[in-house]
Structure formats: structure tokens, C-alpha cells
Amino acid sequence: MKNWINQLNFWRSCKESNLSLSECPGFLFVLTGFITIIGMIGTYILTSHYTAPEIAALCVIGVTLIMSIIEYLVNRGVTKIAQARIRLRDTNKKLVRALGRVKQEEKMREDFISMIVHDLRSPLVGIRNIADVLQDKRIVKDQKRYNDLINAMEASSFSMLSLIKDLLDIAKIESGKFEILRELSDIREIIKEKVNYFNLEAEKRKIKLEKKLPKSLPSFKFDKRRIGQVMDNLLSNALKNTQSNGKIIVQAFVHKKGQAEKIQEWIAYPKKMINLPDSTVVLVTDTGSGIPEKYLERIFKKFQQVKIKDGVREGTGLGLAICKGIIKAHKGIIEVESKVGQGSTFYFALPIK
Amino acid sequence: MKKNKSTQNSNSRDQKTEILIIEDEAAQAYALEAKLSVEGFKVQTTTSGKAGLSLTKKTKPDLVILDIVLPGIDGFEILKELKEDRETADVPVMIISQMGQKENIDQGMKLGAEDYLVKSEVNLDKIVARVKQLLHHK
């Protein structure tokens, strides 16, 4: 009796695993027993009407038939179990992957926070120490050292301030409260101004900084200061990543919706741009070491610190995320194309309204 | 008065004591350099870990003051390399870092640092006192 209840329980568990009654091994066992009993009764009845060879033939046909039915049922059950197993394995894999991603993001967030804490505390400790050392009369007498200390203190406060500014920008971008101030401007002026500004450092490092601009570009409404900030970021990144005797080119052109223009030998016209409304496109190309493909897709995300130069940490990793926020606020796009050993091109397109 | 006297004493004694500071935060490096200089030490400063490593091997200073978070090569790697090299294994290393967790300090001491100070917990006077203590024990 208990066994029977167990069997019933087994059927219930089969049902719970989404298997029908006929696919339960327990059911098949009972079915076989039932068929055997019917077969025996049938044989008993048949022996009184038919001769032995006829019965034998009937038995063979009957057994074959029954075996086929049982095999079919068993196969169906097994296939379903196998499919369920595959589904389970896939789901498992997906879960493990998702968990890995969450862990990785968590780690990046932690790294980012400890980096910010370090980058804020470090100059502050420096400023405190300088303030401390400046109370020493022996140091104040040494004019050169005194000036160096004051300059270092100023540089430290400046680096703290710019980091705080970046953090506030990121916070605004993330909360969706980032606002831009559009005014009718000429983007050529901004490019010229920024190229001139960075030319000083470029010359110092023997890097050729060129601009190739069309005679005129349409004026349209955009946030001059913010686009200037994007240019600052792209140009300072390009300078950081280019060795001396390298080259940086700033180009600009007008994109017409649906048309593809040749940008550069090794850059295919970006698919994302073809359907963009008429825009002004600005490109900054360097002959640096290039960015490995695995970094490209997350380069505009915050918390990303792409180690390009011998593992040297460059900046806070917020610059490009802020650029993306600024360009997005203009309903434009910002992208990068890069080949290791050849260089990188960062470009952004701003729709002309 | 007493303090002045001892400073003067150490001034004459440490006249040729060379200290190399490896610290990437310019303000901190300059402050420490200024303080140690007026205390009578001969101080050299570098903000790059790699340069610091080769300078130590070249000049063999009497003490290396080492930061941990540095661009390129970190302080622990520098310390390990210095202690593994027979030429520089004897150069005492004082770590002054922001990283103040027990495991960081343990790692530094295990790698052979003579002292480990946590930046936000010490002022310049304390650093100078520990430097003098370390050099006198040598």
C-alpha cells in the first residue's frame, strides 16, 4: 500500500517537473504489468480457439506492437528530460554570467571610489603639509623653494577643484539634470581656439598638431563652453597618448542625412551616423598606440580607466563619460575608431537644427 | 631650546645623509623635501616610480622614502625589487602611504620595509622624528 502511495507521489513529482503521466517511468512500469496480465488472459482465451502457430504469430505481432508503444513513450520522456536539462544548463550559464557582470561592476565601483578618495585626499595632505612647512622660518628665507611650495599648493588645489567639477558633472548627467545652454555659434572658432591652446604643449613635446577645416561650416545652436570642454578632453587625451614626433589632426565636415562620406582610409563611415539628421562632425585623430578592441566598447562608460600607456593611470576616467553626456544632451553621437599600433580617431556629430 | 639644540646636532651629523623621496603628489613631495632639507639632510625627489628605482640603484641613498600608489610601477613592486637586488637590499626603505589598512602595512613590512607611516595620521614633524630614529638605529 505504501509503495502505491510512493508511486503516486512519484507521479506528482513527474507532473511538477512538467512531464505528463505517460512519460513517468512509474506509469510505464504499471502499464507493462497491466498489458502482461491482459496478454495472459488473452492467451488463455485464444488457446481454446486457435492452433499453436497462429497464437505464436499473434504473440509476436502483439509484443512488437506493445514494445513499440513503450519505446515511443520512453523516448518522449527521455527527450523531454534532456531538453529540460539543456534549458537548465543554459539558464545556469546565463546566471553565472550575470553574476560575473554584477561582481565586475561592483569591483569597478569600489575601485573608482577608492581612486576618487585617493585623488582627493592626496593633494589635500600635500596642501596641509605645505601649510605646515611654510611656518618654518628657515624655509621662507629660501625664495626659490618658497615659490615652488606655493606653486605646488596651487596646483594641488587646482587638481582637487577640477576633480570635484568632474564629479558634479557626472552626478548631473546620471540624474538626468544635466543642462546645456544653446546659443548660435561657429564651431570653427572653438576648434581654432582649442588647437591654438594645445599647440603650446604639442610643440613642447614635438608633436605636430594640425587642423583641416572646410572654409565654412554652418552656424547652429550649441553649448559653446561644453563643446569646448569636449574638445579639451579629446585633445588632451590625444596628446597623452601620442609619442613625440607623432601627429594629431583635427578635422570637421558636414554630414548629410543618409549620405556616407569618406572620412579616412581606415575608417568606414559609421553606420550609426548615416541616419543621423544633418550634423557637423568633428574628428580628432592621433598617431598614438591605439586602443585594444576589448576596451573600445566601454571607453565612454564611467569608472573606466583604460590603461593605455605602460599601465600608467591617466586622469580619473571621467572625462570621456562627461563628453558622452554633453554630446548626448545635444542629441548627437560620440564614437571612437582605433587600431592598435596605428592610432585612434574620436569623433562627435552634433545635429544642426 | 632643547629642540633647537638637538636639531643643530643632527644638522652637523646628518650633513651627508642622503634621502631619496619617491612620491607622485608634487605638493607632498615638495613639502617633505623642504622639511628634510632644513633639517640638514641631502634630499632628492622623484615623482616617477621607475626613475626612483633606477636612482636608488645608482646613488644608493641612506634612506628611501617611498609612496605606494604611483603611476606605472607601484611602491610594493619597487620595494620588492630593491630588496631582491643584492646591491640595494641594505638601503632602508620607509613607506609613507595613504593606504593604512593592516594588510597593506603587513605586506610592506613583509617585503622588507624598515618603517610604514600612514599619511593622514602623521605630520611632517613626526616623519622627521621617525627618519632620524631610523637612521640612528642603523
Interface residues (C-beta under 8 A of the other chain):
Chain A: H118 R121 S122 P123 V125 G126 I127 N129 I130 D132 V133 D136 R138 I139 R145 D148 L149 A152 M153 A155 S156 D310 G311 V312 R313
Chain B: E25 A26 A27 Q28 A29 Y30 A31 L32 A34 K35 S37 V38 V69 P71 G72 Q98 K119 S120 N123 L124
